[in-house]
Amino acid sequence: MWILRLLGSLLLIIALTIIVLQNIKEDVTVTVFSWQFVNKPLPLVILLSIALGMVVTFFINIFHELSLRRRIWAQKKKIDNLTVELTALRNLPLAEAEEKSSEKEETKKGE
C-alpha cells in the first residue's frame, strides 16, 4: 500500500513541476470572499491551494482518527464487560452444584 502512496506522490510532484514550469510567467487575480489578490504568480496560487487542501485534509483525518479510536476504546470496554458477564454465567451452574453437594453432605452428616 505504501508503494501506491509513494507513486501517487511522485506523480503529483511531477505534474506540479510541469505545470509550474509551463506557467512560470503567468499572473492571476484571486478573489477569496471579500479579499482580492491581484497579479499573483500562478505557480504560487497553485502551490498555496494544494497546501491549504493538504492542511484541511490533515485536520479532517485527525478528527476521524480520534473518533475511530474513541469508538474502538468503547468497544473494547464493552467486550471486557461482556467477557466478565459470560464468565460469571458459565460459573453459575458450578456454584449452584457445589451448594447442592455441600447441602447433601451436611444432611448425610446429620443422619
C-alpha distances in whole Angstrom, upper triangle without the diagonal:
4,5,5,7,9,10,11,13,14,16,17,19,20,21,23,25,26,27,29,31,32,33,34,38,37,39,38,39,37,38,37,39,42,41,41,40,42,41,38,36,33,30,31,31,28,26,28,26,23,23,25,22,20,22,23,19,19,22,21,18,20,23,20,19,22,23,21,22,25,25,23,26,29,27,27,31,32,31,33,36,35,35,38,40,39,40,44,44,44,46,49,50,51,52,55,56,57,59,61,61,62,65,66,67,69,71,71,73,75,77
4,5,5,6,9,10,10,12,14,15,16,18,20,21,22,24,26,27,28,30,31,32,36,36,37,36,38,36,37,36,38,41,40,40,38,40,39,36,34,31,28,29,29,26,24,26,25,21,21,23,21,18,20,22,18,18,21,21,17,19,22,20,19,22,24,21,22,26,26,24,27,30,29,29,32,33,32,34,37,37,37,40,42,41,42,45,46,46,48,50,52,53,54,57,58,58,60,62,63,64,66,68,68,70,72,73,74,76,78
4,5,5,6,8,10,10,12,14,15,16,18,20,21,23,24,26,27,29,30,31,35,35,36,36,38,36,38,37,39,42,41,40,39,40,39,36,33,31,28,29,29,26,24,26,25,22,22,25,22,20,22,24,21,20,24,23,20,23,26,24,22,26,27,25,26,29,29,28,31,33,32,32,36,37,36,37,41,40,40,43,45,44,45,48,49,49,51,54,55,56,57,60,60,61,63,65,66,67,70,71,71,73,75,76,77,79,81
4,5,5,6,8,10,10,12,14,15,16,18,20,21,22,24,26,27,28,30,33,33,34,34,36,34,35,34,37,40,38,38,37,38,37,34,32,29,26,27,27,24,22,24,23,20,21,23,20,18,21,22,19,19,22,22,19,22,24,22,21,25,26,24,25,29,28,27,30,33,32,32,35,36,35,38,40,40,40,43,45,44,45,49,49,49,51,54,56,56,58,60,61,62,64,66,66,68,70,71,72,74,76,77,78,80,82
4,5,5,6,9,10,10,12,14,15,16,18,20,21,22,24,26,27,28,31,31,32,32,33,31,33,31,34,37,35,35,34,36,35,31,29,27,24,24,24,21,19,21,20,17,17,19,17,14,17,19,15,15,19,19,16,18,21,20,19,22,24,22,23,27,27,26,29,31,30,31,34,35,35,37,39,40,40,43,44,44,45,48,49,49,51,53,56,56,57,60,61,62,64,66,66,67,70,71,72,74,76,77,78,80,82
4,5,5,6,9,10,11,12,14,15,16,18,20,21,22,24,26,26,30,30,32,31,33,32,34,32,35,38,36,36,34,36,34,31,28,26,23,24,24,21,19,21,21,17,18,20,18,16,19,21,18,17,21,21,19,21,24,23,22,25,27,25,26,30,30,29,31,34,33,34,37,38,38,39,42,43,42,45,47,47,48,51,52,51,54,56,58,59,60,62,63,64,66,68,69,70,72,74,74,76,78,79,80,82,84
4,5,5,6,9,10,10,12,14,15,17,18,20,21,23,24,25,29,29,31,31,33,31,33,33,36,38,37,36,34,35,34,31,28,25,22,24,24,21,19,22,21,18,19,22,19,17,21,22,19,20,23,23,21,23,26,25,24,28,29,27,29,32,32,31,34,37,36,36,40,41,40,42,45,45,45,48,49,49,50,53,54,54,56,58,60,61,62,65,66,66,69,70,71,72,75,76,77,78,81,81,82,85,87
4,5,5,6,9,10,11,12,14,15,16,18,20,21,22,24,27,27,28,28,30,28,30,29,32,35,33,33,31,33,31,28,26,23,20,22,21,18,17,19,18,15,16,18,16,14,18,19,16,17,21,20,18,21,24,22,22,26,27,26,27,30,31,30,33,35,34,35,38,39,39,41,44,44,44,47,49,48,50,53,53,53,56,58,60,61,62,64,65,66,68,70,71,72,74,76,77,78,80,81,82,84,86
4,5,5,6,9,10,11,12,14,15,16,18,20,21,22,25,25,27,26,28,27,29,28,31,34,32,31,29,31,29,26,23,21,18,19,19,16,14,17,16,13,14,16,15,12,16,18,15,15,19,20,18,20,23,22,22,25,27,26,27,30,31,30,33,35,35,36,39,40,40,42,44,45,45,48,49,49,51,53,54,54,57,59,61,62,63,65,66,67,69,71,72,73,75,77,77,79,81,82,83,85,87
4,5,5,6,9,10,10,12,14,15,16,18,20,21,24,25,26,27,29,28,30,30,33,36,33,33,30,31,30,26,23,21,18,19,20,17,15,18,18,15,16,19,17,16,19,21,19,19,23,23,22,24,27,26,26,29,31,30,31,34,34,34,36,39,39,39,42,43,43,45,48,48,48,51,53,52,54,57,57,57,60,62,64,64,66,68,69,70,72,74,75,76,78,80,80,82,84,85,86,88,90
4,5,5,6,9,10,11,12,14,15,17,18,20,23,23,25,25,28,26,29,29,32,35,33,32,29,30,29,26,23,20,17,19,19,16,15,18,18,14,16,19,17,16,20,21,19,20,24,24,22,25,28,27,27,30,31,30,32,35,35,35,38,40,39,40,43,44,44,46,49,49,49,52,54,53,55,58,58,58,61,63,65,66,67,69,70,71,73,75,76,77,79,81,82,83,86,86,87,90,92
4,5,5,6,9,10,11,12,14,15,16,18,21,21,22,22,24,23,25,25,28,31,29,28,26,27,25,22,20,17,14,16,16,12,12,15,14,10,13,15,14,13,16,18,16,17,21,21,20,23,25,25,25,28,29,29,31,33,34,34,36,39,38,39,42,43,43,45,48,48,49,52,53,53,55,57,58,58,61,63,65,66,67,69,70,71,73,75,76,77,79,81,82,83,85,86,87,89,91
4,5,5,6,9,10,10,12,14,15,16,20,20,21,22,24,23,26,26,29,31,29,28,25,26,25,21,18,16,13,14,16,12,11,14,14,11,13,16,15,14,17,19,18,18,22,23,22,24,27,27,27,30,31,31,32,35,36,36,38,40,41,41,44,45,45,47,50,50,51,53,55,55,56,59,60,60,63,65,67,68,69,71,72,73,75,77,78,79,81,83,83,85,87,88,89,91,93
4,5,5,6,9,10,11,12,14,15,19,19,22,22,25,25,28,28,31,33,31,30,27,27,25,22,19,17,14,16,17,14,13,17,17,14,16,19,18,17,21,22,21,22,26,26,25,28,30,30,30,33,35,34,35,38,39,39,41,44,43,44,47,48,48,50,53,53,53,56,58,58,59,62,63,63,65,67,70,70,71,74,75,76,78,80,80,81,84,85,86,88,90,91,92,94,96
4,5,5,6,9,10,11,12,14,17,17,19,20,23,22,25,25,29,31,29,27,25,25,23,20,17,14,12,15,15,12,12,15,15,12,15,18,17,16,20,21,20,22,25,25,25,27,30,29,30,33,34,34,35,38,39,39,41,44,43,44,47,48,48,51,53,53,54,57,58,58,60,62,63,63,66,68,70,71,72,74,75,76,78,80,81,82,84,86,87,88,90,91,92,94,96
4,5,5,6,8,10,11,12,15,15,17,17,20,19,22,22,26,28,26,24,22,22,20,17,14,12,9,11,12,8,8,12,12,10,12,15,14,14,18,19,19,20,23,24,24,26,29,28,29,32,33,33,35,38,38,39,41,43,43,44,47,48,48,50,53,53,54,57,58,58,60,62,63,64,66,68,70,71,72,74,76,77,78,80,81,82,84,86,87,88,91,92,93,95,97
4,5,5,6,9,10,10,14,15,17,18,21,21,24,25,29,30,28,26,23,23,21,18,14,12,9,12,14,11,10,14,15,13,15,18,18,17,20,22,22,23,26,27,27,29,32,32,32,35,36,36,38,40,41,41,44,46,46,47,50,51,51,53,56,56,57,59,61,61,62,65,66,66,68,71,73,73,75,77,78,79,81,83,84,85,87,89,89,91,93,94,95,97,99
4,5,5,6,9,10,13,14,17,18,21,22,25,26,30,31,29,27,24,24,21,19,15,13,10,14,15,12,13,16,17,15,17,20,20,20,23,25,24,25,29,29,29,31,34,34,34,37,39,38,40,43,43,44,46,48,48,49,52,53,53,55,58,58,59,61,63,63,65,67,68,68,71,73,75,76,77,79,80,81,83,85,86,87,89,91,91,93,95,96,97,99,101
4,6,5,6,8,11,11,14,14,18,18,21,22,26,28,25,23,21,20,18,16,12,9,8,11,12,9,10,14,14,13,16,18,18,18,21,23,23,24,27,28,28,30,33,33,33,36,38,38,39,42,43,43,45,47,48,49,52,53,53,55,57,58,59,61,63,63,64,67,68,68,71,72,75,76,77,79,80,81,83,85,86,87,89,91,92,93,95,96,97,99,101
4,6,5,6,9,10,12,13,17,17,21,22,25,27,24,22,19,19,16,13,10,8,5,9,10,8,9,12,13,13,15,17,18,18,21,23,23,24,27,28,28,30,33,33,34,36,38,38,40,42,43,44,46,48,49,50,52,53,54,56,58,59,59,62,64,64,65,68,69,69,71,73,76,77,77,80,81,82,84,86,87,88,90,92,92,94,96,97,98,100,102
4,6,5,9,10,13,16,19,20,24,25,29,30,27,25,22,21,18,16,12,10,8,12,14,12,13,16,17,16,18,21,21,22,24,26,26,28,30,32,32,34,36,36,37,40,41,42,43,46,47,47,49,51,52,53,55,57,57,59,61,62,62,65,67,67,68,71,72,72,74,76,79,79,80,83,84,85,87,89,90,91,93,95,95,97,99,100,101,103,105
4,6,8,9,12,14,18,19,23,25,28,30,27,24,22,20,17,16,12,10,9,13,14,13,14,17,18,18,20,22,22,23,26,27,28,29,32,33,33,35,38,38,39,41,43,43,45,47,48,48,51,53,53,54,57,58,58,60,62,63,64,66,68,68,70,72,73,73,76,78,80,81,82,84,86,86,88,90,91,92,94,96,97,98,100,102,103,104,106
4,6,5,9,11,14,16,19,21,25,26,24,21,18,17,13,12,8,7,7,10,11,10,12,15,16,16,18,20,21,22,24,26,26,28,31,31,32,34,36,37,38,40,42,42,44,46,47,48,50,52,52,54,56,57,58,60,62,63,64,66,68,68,70,72,73,73,76,78,80,81,82,84,86,86,88,90,91,92,94,96,97,98,100,102,102,104,106
4,6,9,11,15,16,20,22,26,27,24,21,17,16,13,11,7,7,6,9,11,11,12,15,16,17,18,20,22,23,25,26,27,28,31,32,33,35,37,37,38,41,42,43,44,47,48,49,51,53,53,54,57,58,59,61,63,64,64,67,68,69,70,73,74,74,76,78,81,82,82,85,86,87,89,91,92,93,95,97,97,99,101,102,103,105,107
4,6,10,14,16,20,22,26,26,23,20,16,14,11,10,7,8,9,11,12,13,15,17,18,19,21,23,24,25,27,29,30,31,33,34,36,37,39,40,41,43,45,46,47,49,51,51,53,55,56,57,60,61,62,63,66,66,67,70,71,72,73,76,77,77,80,81,84,85,85,88,89,90,92,94,95,96,98,100,101,102,104,105,106,108,110
4,7,10,13,16,19,23,23,20,17,14,12,9,8,6,6,8,10,11,12,14,15,16,18,20,21,22,24,26,27,28,30,32,33,34,36,38,38,40,42,43,44,46,48,49,50,52,54,55,56,58,59,60,62,64,65,66,68,70,70,72,74,75,76,78,80,82,83,84,86,88,89,90,92,94,94,96,98,99,100,103,104,105,106,109
4,7,10,13,16,20,20,17,13,11,8,5,5,4,6,9,10,9,12,14,14,15,18,19,20,21,23,25,26,27,29,31,32,33,35,37,38,39,41,42,44,45,47,48,50,51,53,54,56,57,59,60,62,63,64,66,68,69,70,72,74,75,76,78,79,82,83,84,86,88,88,90,92,93,94,96,98,99,100,102,104,104,106,108
4,6,10,13,16,16,14,11,8,7,5,5,6,6,10,10,8,11,13,13,13,16,18,18,19,22,23,24,25,28,29,29,32,33,34,36,37,39,40,42,43,45,46,48,49,51,52,54,55,57,58,60,61,62,64,66,67,68,70,72,72,74,76,77,80,81,82,84,86,87,88,90,91,92,94,96,97,98,100,102,103,104,106
4,7,10,13,13,11,7,6,4,5,6,9,9,12,12,9,12,15,14,14,17,19,18,19,22,23,23,25,27,28,29,31,33,34,35,37,39,39,41,43,44,45,47,49,50,51,53,55,56,57,59,61,62,63,65,66,67,69,71,72,73,76,77,80,81,81,83,85,86,87,89,91,91,93,95,96,97,99,101,102,103,106
4,7,10,11,8,6,5,6,8,8,10,10,13,11,8,11,13,12,11,15,16,15,16,19,20,20,22,24,25,25,28,29,30,31,34,35,36,38,40,41,42,44,45,46,48,50,51,52,54,56,57,58,60,62,63,64,66,68,68,70,72,73,76,77,77,79,82,82,83,86,87,88,89,92,93,94,96,98,98,99,102
4,6,7,6,4,6,8,11,11,14,13,16,14,11,14,16,14,13,16,17,15,17,20,20,19,22,24,24,25,28,29,29,31,33,34,35,37,39,40,41,43,45,45,47,49,50,51,53,55,56,57,59,61,62,63,65,67,67,69,71,72,75,76,77,78,81,82,82,85,86,87,88,91,92,93,95,97,97,98,101
4,6,5,6,8,11,14,13,16,15,17,15,12,14,16,13,12,15,16,13,15,18,17,16,19,22,21,22,25,26,26,28,30,31,32,34,36,36,38,40,41,42,44,46,47,48,50,52,53,54,56,58,58,60,62,63,64,66,68,69,72,73,73,75,77,78,79,81,83,83,85,87,88,89,91,93,94,95,97
4,6,8,11,14,17,17,19,19,21,19,16,18,19,16,15,18,19,16,17,20,19,18,21,23,22,22,26,27,26,28,31,31,32,34,36,36,38,40,41,42,44,46,47,48,50,52,52,54,56,57,58,59,62,63,64,65,68,68,71,73,73,74,77,78,78,81,83,83,84,87,88,88,90,93,93,94,97
4,7,10,13,16,17,20,20,22,20,17,20,21,18,17,21,21,18,20,23,22,21,24,26,25,26,29,30,29,31,34,34,35,37,39,39,41,43,44,45,47,49,50,51,53,55,55,57,59,60,61,63,65,66,67,69,71,71,74,76,76,77,80,81,81,84,86,86,87,90,91,91,93,96,96,97,100
4,7,10,13,13,17,17,19,17,14,17,19,16,15,19,19,17,19,22,21,20,23,25,24,25,29,29,29,31,34,34,35,38,39,40,41,43,44,45,47,49,50,51,53,55,56,57,59,61,62,63,65,66,67,69,71,72,75,76,76,78,81,81,82,84,86,87,88,90,92,92,94,96,97,98,100
4,6,10,10,14,15,17,15,13,16,18,15,15,19,19,17,20,23,22,22,25,27,26,27,30,31,32,33,36,36,37,40,41,42,43,46,47,48,50,51,53,54,56,57,58,60,62,63,64,65,68,69,70,71,74,75,78,79,79,81,83,84,85,87,89,89,91,93,94,95,97,99,99,100,103
4,7,7,10,12,14,12,10,14,15,13,14,17,17,16,19,21,21,21,24,26,26,27,30,31,32,34,35,36,38,40,41,42,44,46,47,48,50,52,53,54,56,57,59,60,62,64,65,66,68,69,70,72,74,75,78,79,79,81,84,84,85,88,89,90,91,94,95,95,97,99,100,101,104
4,6,9,11,14,13,11,15,17,15,16,19,20,19,22,24,24,25,27,29,29,31,33,34,35,37,39,40,41,43,45,46,47,49,50,52,53,55,56,58,59,61,62,64,65,67,68,69,71,73,74,75,77,79,81,83,83,85,87,88,89,91,93,93,95,97,98,99,101,103,103,105,107
4,7,9,12,11,10,14,16,15,16,19,20,20,22,24,25,26,28,30,30,32,34,35,36,38,40,41,42,44,46,47,48,50,51,53,54,56,58,59,60,62,64,65,66,68,69,70,72,74,75,76,78,80,83,84,84,86,88,89,90,92,94,94,96,98,99,100,102,104,105,106,109
4,6,9,7,7,10,12,11,13,16,16,17,19,21,21,23,25,26,27,29,31,32,33,35,36,38,39,41,42,44,45,47,48,50,51,53,54,56,57,59,60,62,63,65,66,67,69,71,72,73,75,77,80,80,81,83,85,86,87,89,91,91,93,95,96,97,99,101,101,103,105
4,6,5,7,9,10,11,13,15,16,17,19,20,21,23,25,26,28,29,30,32,34,35,36,38,40,41,42,44,45,47,48,50,51,53,54,56,57,59,60,62,63,65,66,67,69,71,72,73,75,77,79,80,81,83,85,85,87,89,90,91,93,95,96,97,99,101,101,103,105
4,5,5,6,9,10,11,12,14,15,17,18,20,21,23,24,26,27,28,30,32,33,34,36,38,39,40,42,43,45,46,48,49,51,53,54,55,57,59,59,61,63,64,65,67,69,70,71,73,74,77,78,79,81,83,83,85,87,88,89,91,93,94,95,97,99,99,101,103
4,5,5,6,8,10,11,12,14,15,16,18,20,21,22,25,26,27,29,31,31,32,35,36,37,38,41,42,43,45,47,47,49,51,52,53,55,57,58,59,61,62,63,65,67,68,69,71,73,75,76,77,79,81,81,83,85,86,87,89,91,92,93,95,97,97,99,101
4,5,5,6,8,10,10,12,14,15,16,18,20,21,23,24,26,27,29,30,31,33,35,36,37,39,41,42,43,45,46,47,49,51,52,53,55,57,58,60,61,62,64,66,67,68,70,72,74,75,76,78,80,80,82,84,85,86,88,90,91,92,94,95,96,98,100
4,6,5,6,9,10,10,12,14,15,16,18,20,21,22,24,26,27,28,30,32,33,34,36,38,39,40,42,44,45,46,48,50,51,52,54,55,56,59,60,61,63,65,65,66,69,70,73,74,74,77,79,79,80,83,84,85,87,89,90,91,93,94,95,97,99
4,6,5,6,9,10,11,12,14,15,16,18,20,21,22,24,26,27,28,30,32,33,34,36,37,38,40,42,43,44,47,48,49,51,53,53,54,57,58,59,61,63,64,64,67,68,71,72,73,75,77,77,79,81,82,83,85,87,88,89,91,93,93,95,97
4,5,5,6,9,10,10,12,14,15,16,19,20,21,22,25,26,26,29,30,31,33,35,36,37,39,41,42,43,45,46,47,49,51,52,53,55,57,57,59,61,62,63,65,67,69,70,71,73,75,75,77,79,80,81,83,85,86,87,89,91,91,93,95
4,5,5,6,8,10,10,12,14,15,17,18,20,21,23,24,25,27,29,30,31,33,35,36,37,39,40,42,44,45,46,48,50,51,52,54,56,56,58,60,61,62,64,66,69,69,70,72,74,75,76,78,80,80,82,84,85,86,88,90,90,92,94
4,5,5,6,9,10,11,12,14,16,16,18,20,21,22,24,26,27,28,30,32,33,34,36,38,39,40,42,43,45,46,48,49,50,53,54,55,57,59,59,60,63,64,67,68,68,71,73,73,74,77,78,79,81,83,84,85,87,88,89,91,93
4,5,5,6,9,10,10,12,14,15,16,18,20,21,22,24,26,27,28,30,31,32,34,36,37,38,40,42,43,44,46,47,48,51,52,53,54,57,57,58,61,62,65,66,66,69,70,71,72,75,76,77,79,81,82,83,85,86,87,89,91
4,5,5,6,9,10,10,13,14,15,17,19,20,21,23,24,26,27,29,30,31,33,35,36,37,39,41,41,43,45,46,47,49,51,52,53,55,56,57,59,61,64,65,65,67,69,70,71,74,75,75,77,79,80,81,84,85,86,87,90
4,5,5,6,9,10,11,12,14,15,17,18,20,21,23,24,26,27,29,30,32,33,35,36,38,39,41,42,44,45,46,48,50,51,52,54,55,57,59,60,63,64,64,66,69,69,70,73,74,75,76,79,79,80,83,84,85,86,89
4,5,5,6,8,10,11,12,14,16,16,18,20,21,22,24,26,27,28,30,32,33,34,36,37,38,40,42,43,44,47,48,49,50,52,53,54,57,58,61,62,62,64,66,67,68,71,72,73,74,77,78,79,81,82,83,85,87
4,6,5,6,9,10,10,12,14,15,16,18,20,21,22,24,25,26,28,30,31,32,34,36,37,38,40,41,42,45,46,47,48,51,52,52,55,56,59,60,60,63,65,65,66,69,70,71,73,75,76,77,79,80,81,83,85
4,5,5,6,9,10,11,13,14,15,17,19,20,21,23,24,26,27,29,30,31,33,35,36,37,39,41,42,44,45,46,48,50,51,52,54,56,58,59,60,62,64,64,65,68,69,70,72,74,75,76,78,79,80,82,84
4,5,5,6,9,10,11,12,14,16,17,18,20,21,23,24,26,27,29,30,32,33,35,36,38,39,41,43,44,45,47,48,49,51,53,54,57,58,58,60,63,63,64,67,68,69,70,73,74,74,77,78,79,80,83
4,6,5,6,9,10,10,12,14,15,16,18,20,21,22,24,26,27,28,30,31,32,34,36,37,38,41,42,43,44,46,47,48,51,52,55,56,56,58,60,61,62,65,66,67,68,71,72,73,75,76,77,79,81
4,6,5,6,9,10,10,12,14,15,16,18,20,21,22,24,26,27,29,30,31,33,35,36,37,39,40,41,43,45,46,47,49,51,54,54,55,57,59,60,61,63,65,65,67,69,70,71,73,75,75,77,79
4,5,5,6,9,10,11,12,14,15,17,18,20,21,23,24,26,27,29,30,32,33,35,36,38,39,40,42,44,45,46,48,50,53,53,54,56,58,59,60,62,63,64,66,68,69,70,72,74,74,76,78
4,5,5,6,9,10,11,12,14,16,17,18,20,21,23,24,26,27,29,30,32,33,35,37,38,39,41,42,43,45,47,48,51,52,52,54,56,57,58,61,62,63,64,67,68,68,71,72,73,74,77
4,5,5,6,8,10,10,12,14,15,16,18,20,21,22,24,25,26,28,30,31,32,34,36,37,38,40,41,42,45,46,49,50,50,52,54,55,56,59,60,61,62,65,65,66,69,70,71,73,75
4,5,5,6,9,10,10,12,14,15,16,18,20,21,23,24,26,27,29,30,31,33,35,36,37,39,40,42,43,45,48,49,49,51,53,54,55,57,59,59,61,63,64,65,67,69,69,71,73
4,5,5,6,9,10,11,12,14,15,17,18,20,21,23,24,26,27,29,30,32,33,34,36,38,39,40,42,44,47,48,48,50,52,53,53,56,58,58,60,62,63,64,66,68,68,70,72
4,5,5,6,9,10,11,12,14,15,16,18,20,21,22,24,26,27,28,30,32,32,34,36,37,38,41,42,45,46,46,48,50,51,52,54,56,57,58,60,61,62,64,66,67,68,71
4,5,5,6,9,10,10,12,14,15,16,18,20,21,22,24,26,27,29,30,31,33,35,36,37,39,40,43,44,44,47,49,49,50,53,54,55,57,59,60,61,63,64,65,67,69
4,5,5,6,9,10,10,12,14,15,17,18,20,21,23,24,26,27,29,30,32,33,35,36,38,39,42,43,43,45,47,48,49,51,53,53,55,57,58,59,61,63,64,65,68
4,5,5,6,9,10,11,12,14,15,17,18,20,21,23,24,26,27,28,30,32,33,34,36,38,41,42,42,44,46,47,48,50,52,52,54,56,57,58,60,62,63,64,66
4,5,5,6,9,10,10,12,14,15,16,18,20,21,22,24,26,26,28,30,31,32,34,36,39,40,40,42,44,45,46,48,50,50,52,54,55,56,58,60,61,62,65
4,5,5,6,9,10,10,12,14,15,16,18,20,21,23,24,25,27,29,30,31,33,35,38,38,38,41,43,43,44,47,48,49,51,53,54,55,57,58,59,61,63
4,5,5,6,9,10,11,12,14,15,17,18,20,21,23,24,26,27,29,30,32,33,36,37,37,39,42,42,43,46,47,47,49,51,52,53,55,57,58,59,62
4,5,5,6,9,10,11,12,14,15,16,18,20,21,22,24,26,27,28,30,31,34,35,36,38,40,41,42,44,46,46,48,50,51,52,54,56,57,58,60
4,5,5,6,9,10,10,12,14,15,16,18,20,21,22,24,25,26,28,30,33,34,34,36,38,39,40,42,44,44,46,48,49,50,53,54,55,56,59
4,5,5,6,9,10,11,12,14,15,17,18,20,21,23,24,26,27,29,32,33,33,35,37,37,39,41,42,43,45,47,48,49,51,53,53,55,57
4,5,5,6,9,10,11,12,14,16,17,18,20,21,22,24,26,27,30,31,31,33,36,36,37,39,41,41,43,45,46,47,49,51,52,53,56
4,5,5,6,9,10,10,12,14,15,16,18,20,21,22,24,25,28,29,30,32,34,35,36,38,40,40,42,44,45,46,48,50,51,52,54
4,5,5,6,9,10,10,12,14,15,16,18,20,21,23,24,27,28,28,31,32,33,34,37,38,38,40,42,43,44,47,48,49,50,53
4,5,5,6,9,10,11,12,14,15,17,18,20,21,23,26,27,27,29,31,31,32,35,36,37,38,41,42,42,45,46,47,48,51
4,5,5,6,9,10,11,12,14,15,16,18,20,21,24,25,25,27,30,30,31,33,35,36,37,39,41,41,43,45,46,47,50
4,5,5,6,9,10,10,12,14,15,16,18,20,22,23,24,26,28,29,30,32,34,34,36,38,39,40,42,44,45,46,49
4,5,5,6,9,10,11,12,14,15,17,18,21,22,22,25,27,27,28,31,32,32,34,36,37,38,41,42,43,44,47
4,5,5,6,9,10,11,12,14,16,17,20,21,21,23,25,26,26,29,30,31,32,35,36,37,39,41,41,43,45
4,5,5,6,8,10,10,12,14,15,18,19,20,21,24,25,25,28,29,30,32,34,35,36,38,40,41,42,44
4,5,5,6,9,10,10,12,14,17,17,18,20,22,23,24,27,28,29,30,32,33,35,37,38,39,41,43
4,5,5,6,9,10,11,12,16,16,16,18,20,21,22,24,26,26,28,30,31,32,34,36,37,38,40
4,5,5,6,9,10,10,14,15,15,17,19,20,21,23,25,25,27,29,30,31,33,35,36,37,39
4,5,5,6,9,10,12,14,14,16,18,19,20,22,24,25,27,28,30,31,33,34,36,37,39
4,5,5,6,9,11,11,12,15,16,17,18,21,22,23,25,26,27,29,31,32,33,35,37
4,5,5,6,10,10,10,12,14,15,16,18,20,20,22,24,25,26,28,30,31,32,35
4,5,5,8,10,10,11,13,15,16,18,19,21,22,24,25,26,28,30,31,32,34
4,6,7,8,10,11,12,14,16,17,18,20,22,23,24,26,28,29,30,32,34
4,6,5,6,9,10,11,13,15,15,17,19,20,21,23,25,26,27,29,31
4,5,5,6,9,10,11,13,14,16,17,19,20,21,23,25,26,27,29
4,5,5,6,9,10,10,12,14,15,16,18,20,21,23,24,26,27
4,5,5,6,9,10,10,12,14,15,16,18,20,21,22,24,26
4,5,5,6,9,10,11,12,14,15,17,19,20,21,23,25
4,5,5,6,9,10,11,12,14,15,17,19,20,21,23
4,5,5,6,9,10,11,12,14,15,17,18,20,21
4,5,5,6,9,10,11,12,14,15,16,18,20
4,6,5,6,9,10,11,12,14,15,17,19
4,5,5,6,9,10,11,12,14,15,17
4,5,5,6,9,10,11,12,14,16
4,5,5,6,9,10,11,12,14
4,5,5,6,9,10,11,13
4,5,5,6,9,10,11
4,5,5,6,9,10
4,5,5,6,9
4,5,5,6
4,5,5
4,5
4
